Amino acid sequence: MFQNFIPNARPRAFCQPYDGQFEILVDENTPGARSRVNKQGKTVWGIATKTIYGFIISASKTETAYGAALDIVFESADGQSELFLRLTFDSALAAAFLNRASNIDFRRPVYIDIAKKDGRASLFLKYADGRGIPYAYTRENPGGRPEWQKITRGDGAADWDNSAQLAFFAELLNTEIAERIHAAVNVRYAGALIEAERAKIPNIGTVAERAATSAEIDTLEYDNDLPF
């Protein structure tokens, strides 16, 4: 309960994809935790789940020592805790989120399911009523999203370059998505503040005051099981 004595502090869990599931990092005494040895030879403990759920309160591109990452922060339905999900920015998992981001109603909690087939993991997004969130950008309707470009490498072999598409998504996160998340958070917390006043609960705070930044994770020892 130490968080009660630190302004704006909330417990945060860290999550990453591993072996076709989400793995939420925990300590070894957590019931149901499984252990594995990561690429640094360190034993880590995690809870595996096919689905994570919550209000998305942040989605941003982060540069790390291992490459670019997509960092998504979820807030629990009761507003008492957070889940930090990190994906490789240039990955099929991140693309599944980024191509849908413009269609997400951030005022509503979102379920994200992960599935693995033929060695390839995919993400699926939906709301509590089971309605799926469709792609906003497709090959047939790119909506301004650049497509992959065929290039010739220095050795003469053909290859594909998606740097323009990644830049498009990075800009999208910094502008439209950031603004829509901020607006959604304000709408939700305006309602929470009204209810708090009615219940005479002081100092509920706003998400801008309470939400931690993704920079926190950079102070931890990073588990390089992600492919970067």
LINRA-V930469 format. One record per pair of residues at least 24 apart in sequence whose ideal C-beta (glycine too) atoms are under 10 Angstrom apart, sorted by the first residue. I is the first residue (numbers start at 1). J is the second residue. Records with the same first field share a line. If there is no record, write none. Layout:
I: J  J
This chain:
3: 80  81
7: 203  205  209  210
8: 205  206  207  208  209  210  211  212
9: 210  212
10: 75  76  79  80  81  82  210  211  212
11: 76  80  81  82  83
12: 73  74  81  82  83  84  211  212  216  217
13: 47  52  74  76  81  82  83  84  85
14: 46  82  83  84  85  86  216  217  220  222  223
15: 46  47  49  52  72  74  83  84  85  86  87
16: 46  69  84  85  86  87  88  222  223  225  226
17: 85  86  87  88  91  93  114  116  121  123  225  226  227
18: 44  46  48  114  121  223  225  226
19: 48  116  121  225
20: 48  50  114  115  116  117  119  120  121  122
21: 46  47  48  49  50  51  114  115  116  121
22: 46  47  48  49  50  51  52  83  85  112  113  114  123
23: 47  48  49  223  225
24: 48  49  52  83  84  85
25: 84  220  223
36: 223  225
38: 221  222  223  224  225
39: 223  224  225  226
40: 221  222  223  224  225
42: 221  223  224
44: 221  223  225
46: 223
49: 113  114
50: 112  113  114  115  116
51: 111  112  113  114  124  126
52: 83  85  110  111  112  113  114
53: 77  83  109  110  111  112  113  126  128
54: 79  81  82  83  85  109  110  111  112
55: 79  82  106  107  108  109  110  181  184  185  188  207
56: 85  97  101  104  105  106  108  109  110  112  125  177  180  181  184  185
57: 82  106  181  182  184  185  188  207  208  210  211  212
58: 82  84  173  177  178  181  182  185  207  211  212  213  214
59: 85  97  98  101  104  106  172  173  177  178  180  181  214
60: 170  173  174  177  178  181  213  214
61: 89  94  98  166  167  169  170  171  172  173  174  214
62: 86  89  213  214  215  217  218
63: 89  218
64: 88  89  214  217  218  222  224  226  228
65: 218  222  224  228
66: 222  223  224  226  227  228
67: 226  227  228
68: 94  166  170  228
69: 94  214  217  222  226  228
70: 94  95  97  98  101  169  170  173
71: 173  213  214  215  217
72: 97  101  110  112  214
73: 181  211  212  213  214  216
74: 109  110  112
75: 109  185  188  207  210  211
76: 109
77: 109  128
79: 188  189  192  204  205  207  210
82: 210  211  212  216
84: 212  214  216  217
85: 112
86: 214  217  222  223  226
87: 123  226  228
88: 226  227  228
89: 166  169  170  173  228
90: 162  163  165  166  169  227  228
91: 121  123  226  227  228
92: 120  121  122  123
93: 120  121  122  123  226
94: 123  166  169
95: 122  123  135  137  162  165  166  169
96: 121  122  123  124  125  135
97: 123  125  133  169
98: 135  136  137  145  165  166  168  169  170  172  173  177
99: 134  135  136  137  138  143  145  165  169
100: 124  125  132  133  134  135  136  137
101: 125  133  135  136  137  169  172  173  176  177  180  181
102: 135  136  137  143  145  172  176  177  180
103: 132  133  134  135  136  137
104: 133  136  177  180  181  184
105: 133  180  184
106: 177  180  181  182  183  184  185  187  188
107: 180  181  183  184  185  186  187  188  191
108: 133  184  188
109: 188
136: 172
137: 165  168  169  172
142: 168
144: 168  172
145: 169  172
181: 207
182: 207  208
185: 210  211
